[in-house]
């Protein structure tokens, strides 16, 4: 392993916590900066089958969660389909999910949680100065501090505005719902609803800065949950990469790396980010322990990077009303297309594999639609 005295991990969300945990398991000294402790976030803590397959630690989840197998998809024009996944989501609050992962990290004796807000980061030759309650100097720096990352701003520059989405939402009183809802907007964006044991997390997001996201959200809530008690609200920014060239920007060097949202590692089609936060945190820790942190980008490319590039490339065309109306309309008429979408929900294949599967099913889909 690289001759490291101390490592600073800035951000104690999924990426930072799993990176600190993996390093701590190897006996590496880590300072994990997280001033808020476990916190709630706009998206529900949906632990997908892919996460459970790829991140073995998630099978130890000891927080209460709701198994959600039914997904309802609504097109911009109102066509609706319900699909039942063969492998349900585990849905819990992000506060509980973050708490589980943070506990996992600090269970390692060499990981020290510093509940301090990072105010400033400076390079000092080959070292990094992290200024919080006091100034500390580190050999290695991992930026896992979200889309507004201070580490990214210091080492790469601000996250490009054109690749950021705005989201707004609420936590609603639950009445025992057990269906996740995705409703596509007449502009680039969508509404989501994830039932949890304690509430329903609802919201809407778009990277179109001129989209009437808040007004449309209120309209959808009146239709979907009229008169439902609101327990809280939120607003946040999240990555929504629209050009695969974004992923050519630097994400690592000899002794630094960006992980999770700070690196833009979110699926631009589905909005899934937890999986890639966890995978990138583990990849950075593994590269560091191999003494080859500068090869972190290649580790990402070999696991999920190509998939995220393909999703970014497809996202501009996908989020158009005619495409979404056509896809959901066809699925309402074709059992073969619904089977494909159920497999997509259940197994979450990589983009290239999904495209191959769809091509194989295309003759059957056409036959069902034309012969109706």
C-alpha positions as CSV (number, residue, x, y, z in Angstrom):
1,X,0.0,0.0,0.0
2,X,1.0,3.6,-0.5
3,X,3.0,5.0,2.4
4,X,0.2,7.1,3.9
5,X,0.2,8.6,7.4
6,X,-3.4,9.9,7.4
7,X,-6.3,10.0,5.1
8,X,-9.1,12.6,5.2
9,X,-12.5,11.5,3.9
10,X,-14.8,14.6,3.5
11,X,-18.5,13.6,3.6
12,X,-20.1,10.8,5.6
13,X,-22.8,9.7,3.2
14,X,-22.8,6.4,1.4
15,X,-19.6,7.0,-0.6
16,X,-17.5,8.4,2.3
17,X,-18.8,5.9,4.9
18,X,-18.1,2.8,2.8
19,X,-14.6,4.2,1.7
20,X,-13.7,4.8,5.4
21,X,-15.0,1.4,6.4
22,X,-13.0,-0.4,3.8
23,X,-9.8,1.5,4.7
24,X,-10.5,1.0,8.4
25,X,-10.8,-2.8,7.9
26,X,-7.3,-2.7,6.5
27,X,-6.1,-0.8,9.6
28,X,-5.6,2.5,7.8
29,X,-6.0,5.6,9.9
30,X,-8.9,7.7,8.5
31,X,-10.4,11.0,9.7
32,X,-14.1,11.0,8.4
33,X,-15.5,14.5,8.3
34,X,-19.3,14.6,8.7
35,X,-20.8,17.5,10.7
36,X,-24.5,16.5,10.4
37,X,-24.3,12.9,11.4
38,X,-27.0,10.7,9.7
39,X,-29.3,13.0,7.8
40,X,-32.4,12.9,5.7
41,X,-32.2,13.4,1.9
42,X,-34.8,14.1,-0.8
43,X,-34.6,10.6,-2.3
44,X,-35.8,7.7,-0.3
45,X,-33.2,5.2,0.7
46,X,-34.1,2.7,-1.9
47,X,-31.7,-0.3,-1.7
48,X,-32.0,-1.9,-5.1
49,X,-31.3,-5.5,-6.0
50,X,-28.1,-4.3,-7.7
51,X,-26.9,-2.8,-4.5
52,X,-27.5,-6.0,-2.5
53,X,-25.7,-8.0,-5.2
54,X,-22.6,-5.8,-5.4
55,X,-22.2,-4.5,-1.9
56,X,-22.2,-7.4,0.5
57,X,-22.2,-5.2,3.5
58,X,-25.8,-4.1,2.7
59,X,-27.0,-7.6,3.6
60,X,-26.2,-6.6,7.2
61,X,-28.7,-3.8,7.1
62,X,-30.2,-3.5,10.6
63,X,-32.7,-0.7,10.1
64,X,-36.4,-1.0,9.5
65,X,-37.3,-1.0,5.8
66,X,-40.3,-1.7,3.6
67,X,-40.2,-4.2,0.8
68,X,-41.7,-2.5,-2.3
69,X,-42.2,-4.8,-5.4
70,X,-44.8,-2.8,-7.4
71,X,-43.8,0.1,-9.5
72,X,-46.3,2.3,-11.3
73,X,-45.2,4.3,-14.3
74,X,-47.2,7.1,-15.7
75,X,-46.5,8.8,-19.1
76,X,-46.8,12.6,-19.6
77,X,-50.2,12.1,-21.3
78,X,-51.4,9.9,-18.4
79,X,-51.1,6.3,-19.7
80,X,-50.3,4.1,-16.7
81,X,-48.8,0.6,-16.2
82,X,-48.1,-1.3,-13.0
83,X,-45.1,-3.7,-13.0
84,X,-44.2,-6.2,-10.2
85,X,-40.5,-6.8,-9.7
86,X,-39.3,-10.3,-9.0
87,X,-36.9,-8.7,-6.5
88,X,-38.3,-5.9,-4.4
89,X,-36.7,-2.6,-3.4
90,X,-35.8,-2.2,0.3
91,X,-37.0,1.3,1.1
92,X,-36.0,3.2,4.2
93,X,-35.3,6.8,5.1
94,X,-32.0,8.2,4.0
95,X,-31.3,9.1,7.6
96,X,-31.5,5.4,8.6
97,X,-29.5,4.3,5.6
98,X,-26.8,6.9,6.2
99,X,-26.8,6.0,9.9
100,X,-26.2,2.3,9.2
101,X,-23.3,3.1,6.9
102,X,-21.8,5.7,9.3
103,X,-22.0,3.1,12.1
104,X,-20.3,0.6,9.9
105,X,-17.4,3.0,9.3
106,X,-16.8,4.0,12.9
107,X,-17.0,0.4,14.0
108,X,-13.4,0.2,12.7
109,X,-11.0,1.4,15.5
110,X,-8.8,3.3,13.0
111,X,-11.6,5.4,11.7
112,X,-12.2,8.6,13.6
113,X,-15.5,10.5,13.0
114,X,-14.9,14.3,13.1
115,X,-18.3,16.0,13.5
116,X,-16.9,19.2,12.1
117,X,-17.9,21.3,9.1
118,X,-15.1,21.6,6.6
119,X,-14.6,25.3,5.9
120,X,-11.7,25.3,3.5
121,X,-9.3,23.0,1.8
122,X,-5.8,23.9,0.6
123,X,-2.9,22.2,-1.1
124,X,0.4,22.3,0.7
125,X,2.9,20.9,-1.7
126,X,2.0,17.3,-2.0
127,X,-0.2,17.4,1.1
128,X,-3.7,18.7,1.8
129,X,-4.8,21.1,4.6
130,X,-8.4,20.5,5.8
131,X,-9.6,23.5,7.8
132,X,-12.5,22.8,10.1
133,X,-12.5,23.4,13.9
134,X,-8.8,23.4,13.5
135,X,-6.3,23.0,10.6
136,X,-5.1,19.4,10.0
137,X,-2.8,18.2,7.2
138,X,-3.3,14.9,5.4
139,X,-1.4,12.8,2.9
140,X,-4.5,11.7,1.0
141,X,-7.9,13.4,0.4
142,X,-11.1,11.7,-0.7
143,X,-14.0,14.0,-1.7
144,X,-17.3,12.4,-0.9
145,X,-19.1,15.6,-0.1
146,X,-21.9,15.8,-2.7
147,X,-22.7,17.8,-5.8
148,X,-21.6,21.1,-4.0
149,X,-18.3,19.4,-3.0
150,X,-15.6,21.7,-1.5
151,X,-13.0,19.1,-2.5
152,X,-14.1,19.2,-6.1
153,X,-14.1,23.0,-6.2
154,X,-10.6,23.0,-4.8
155,X,-9.1,20.4,-7.1
156,X,-11.2,20.4,-10.3
157,X,-13.6,23.4,-10.2
158,X,-17.3,23.7,-9.6
159,X,-19.7,21.1,-10.7
160,X,-21.0,22.3,-14.2
161,X,-24.4,23.9,-13.8
162,X,-25.8,22.2,-16.9
163,X,-25.3,18.8,-15.3
164,X,-27.2,19.7,-12.1
165,X,-30.9,19.0,-11.5
166,X,-33.1,20.8,-8.9
167,X,-35.5,18.8,-6.9
168,X,-38.3,19.7,-4.5
169,X,-40.5,17.5,-2.4
170,X,-42.3,16.5,0.8
171,X,-42.6,13.7,3.3
172,X,-46.3,12.7,3.5
173,X,-48.2,10.8,6.2
174,X,-48.4,7.2,5.1
175,X,-51.7,5.3,4.8
176,X,-50.1,1.9,4.2
177,X,-49.1,2.4,0.6
178,X,-46.8,-0.1,-0.9
179,X,-46.4,1.0,-4.5
180,X,-43.5,3.2,-5.9
181,X,-44.7,5.7,-8.4
182,X,-42.7,7.4,-11.3
183,X,-44.7,9.9,-13.3
184,X,-42.9,11.6,-16.2
185,X,-43.4,15.3,-16.7
186,X,-44.3,17.1,-19.9
187,X,-40.9,18.7,-19.7
188,X,-37.5,17.1,-18.9
189,X,-38.1,15.7,-15.4
190,X,-40.2,13.3,-13.3
191,X,-42.2,12.8,-10.1
192,X,-41.4,10.1,-7.6
193,X,-43.1,8.5,-4.7
194,X,-41.5,6.0,-2.4
195,X,-43.5,4.5,0.5
196,X,-41.5,3.9,3.7
197,X,-42.4,2.5,7.1
198,X,-42.8,6.0,8.6
199,X,-43.9,8.2,5.7
200,X,-44.0,8.6,1.9
201,X,-41.1,10.4,0.3
202,X,-42.5,12.4,-2.8
203,X,-40.7,14.8,-5.0
204,X,-40.0,16.0,-8.5
205,X,-36.8,17.0,-10.2
206,X,-35.5,18.4,-13.5
207,X,-32.2,19.7,-14.9
208,X,-34.2,22.2,-17.0
209,X,-33.8,25.4,-15.0
210,X,-36.9,27.0,-16.6
211,X,-39.2,24.0,-15.9
212,X,-42.1,24.8,-13.6
213,X,-41.1,22.0,-11.3
214,X,-42.8,23.3,-8.1
215,X,-46.1,24.2,-9.8
216,X,-46.2,20.8,-11.5
217,X,-45.4,19.0,-8.3
218,X,-48.3,20.6,-6.5
219,X,-50.7,19.5,-9.4
220,X,-49.5,15.9,-9.2
221,X,-49.8,15.8,-5.4
222,X,-53.4,17.1,-5.6
223,X,-54.1,14.2,-8.0
224,X,-52.2,11.5,-6.3
225,X,-52.5,12.3,-2.6
226,X,-55.3,14.9,-2.2
227,X,-55.4,16.4,1.3
228,X,-52.6,14.2,2.6
229,X,-50.8,15.6,5.6
230,X,-47.3,17.0,4.9
231,X,-44.8,16.1,7.6
232,X,-41.9,18.1,6.1
233,X,-40.4,19.5,3.0
234,X,-37.0,19.6,1.2
235,X,-35.2,21.1,-1.7
236,X,-31.9,20.0,-3.1
237,X,-29.5,19.7,-6.0
238,X,-28.4,16.4,-7.5
239,X,-26.2,15.3,-10.5
240,X,-27.9,14.8,-13.8
241,X,-25.2,14.4,-16.4
242,X,-26.4,15.1,-20.0
243,X,-23.2,14.6,-21.9
244,X,-20.8,11.6,-21.6
245,X,-17.9,14.0,-22.1
246,X,-18.5,15.2,-18.5
247,X,-16.9,11.9,-17.4
248,X,-13.6,12.9,-19.0
249,X,-13.1,15.6,-16.3
250,X,-10.5,14.7,-13.7
251,X,-11.8,12.6,-10.7
252,X,-8.5,11.5,-9.2
253,X,-4.7,12.1,-8.9
254,X,-1.8,10.5,-7.1
255,X,-3.3,11.2,-3.7
256,X,-6.8,12.4,-4.1
257,X,-10.1,11.2,-5.6
258,X,-13.8,12.2,-5.9
259,X,-16.6,9.7,-5.2
260,X,-20.3,9.5,-5.4
261,X,-22.3,12.7,-6.2
262,X,-19.0,14.7,-6.1
263,X,-17.9,12.8,-9.2
264,X,-21.3,13.0,-10.8
265,X,-21.8,9.2,-10.5
266,X,-25.6,9.0,-10.9
267,X,-27.6,7.2,-13.6
268,X,-29.1,10.0,-15.7
269,X,-32.0,7.8,-16.8
270,X,-33.2,6.4,-13.5
271,X,-31.7,8.8,-11.0
272,X,-30.1,5.9,-9.1
273,X,-27.1,7.2,-7.2
274,X,-26.8,5.1,-4.0
275,X,-25.3,2.1,-5.9
276,X,-22.7,4.2,-7.6
277,X,-21.8,6.1,-4.5
278,X,-21.1,2.8,-2.7
279,X,-19.2,1.3,-5.6
280,X,-17.1,4.4,-6.2
281,X,-16.2,4.6,-2.5
282,X,-15.1,1.0,-2.5
283,X,-13.2,1.5,-5.7
284,X,-11.3,4.5,-4.3
285,X,-10.4,2.5,-1.1
286,X,-9.2,-0.5,-3.2
287,X,-7.1,1.6,-5.5
288,X,-5.6,3.4,-2.5
289,X,-4.7,0.2,-0.7
290,X,-3.1,-1.1,-3.9
291,X,-0.9,2.1,-4.0
292,X,-2.5,3.1,-7.3
293,X,-5.1,5.8,-6.5
294,X,-4.4,7.4,-9.9
295,X,-5.9,4.2,-11.5
296,X,-9.2,4.8,-9.6
297,X,-10.8,6.2,-12.8
298,X,-10.0,2.9,-14.6
299,X,-11.6,0.9,-11.8
300,X,-14.7,3.0,-12.2
301,X,-14.8,2.5,-16.0
302,X,-14.4,-1.3,-15.6
303,X,-17.3,-1.5,-13.1
304,X,-20.0,1.1,-13.9
305,X,-18.4,4.0,-15.8
306,X,-19.4,2.9,-19.3
307,X,-23.0,2.4,-18.1
308,X,-23.2,5.9,-16.8
309,X,-21.8,7.3,-20.1
310,X,-24.4,5.4,-22.1
311,X,-27.2,6.7,-19.8
312,X,-25.9,10.3,-20.1
313,X,-25.9,9.9,-23.9
314,X,-29.5,8.5,-23.9
315,X,-31.0,10.9,-21.4
316,X,-31.6,13.8,-23.7
317,X,-33.7,11.7,-26.1
318,X,-35.4,9.7,-23.4
319,X,-36.9,12.6,-21.5
320,X,-39.2,13.7,-24.3
321,X,-43.0,13.3,-24.1
322,X,-43.4,11.5,-27.4
323,X,-40.7,8.9,-26.4
324,X,-42.2,8.3,-23.0
325,X,-45.8,8.3,-24.2
326,X,-44.8,5.8,-26.8
327,X,-42.8,3.5,-24.5
328,X,-45.5,3.3,-21.8
329,X,-48.3,3.1,-24.4
330,X,-46.6,0.2,-26.1
331,X,-45.9,-1.5,-22.7
332,X,-49.6,-1.3,-21.9
333,X,-50.3,-3.4,-25.1
334,X,-47.3,-5.7,-25.1
335,X,-46.7,-8.5,-22.6
336,X,-43.2,-9.0,-24.0
337,X,-42.3,-5.3,-23.4
338,X,-43.7,-5.5,-19.9
339,X,-41.6,-8.6,-19.3
340,X,-38.5,-6.7,-20.4
341,X,-39.3,-3.8,-18.1
342,X,-39.8,-6.2,-15.2
343,X,-36.5,-7.8,-15.9
344,X,-34.9,-4.2,-16.1
345,X,-36.5,-3.4,-12.7
346,X,-35.5,-6.7,-11.1
347,X,-32.0,-7.2,-12.4
348,X,-30.9,-3.7,-13.4
349,X,-28.6,-4.8,-16.3
350,X,-26.0,-2.5,-17.7
351,X,-27.0,-0.3,-20.6
352,X,-25.4,-2.5,-23.3
353,X,-26.9,-5.7,-21.9
354,X,-30.4,-4.0,-21.6
355,X,-30.1,-2.9,-25.3
356,X,-29.2,-6.4,-26.4
357,X,-32.2,-7.9,-24.4
358,X,-34.6,-5.4,-25.9
359,X,-33.4,-6.2,-29.5
360,X,-34.0,-9.9,-28.9
361,X,-37.6,-9.2,-27.7
362,X,-38.3,-6.7,-30.5
363,X,-39.9,-9.2,-32.9
364,X,-42.3,-10.5,-30.3
365,X,-43.2,-6.9,-29.2
366,X,-44.0,-5.9,-32.7
367,X,-46.0,-9.0,-33.3
368,X,-48.1,-8.4,-30.1
369,X,-48.8,-4.7,-31.1
370,X,-49.6,-5.3,-34.7
371,X,-51.8,-8.3,-34.1
372,X,-53.9,-6.8,-31.3
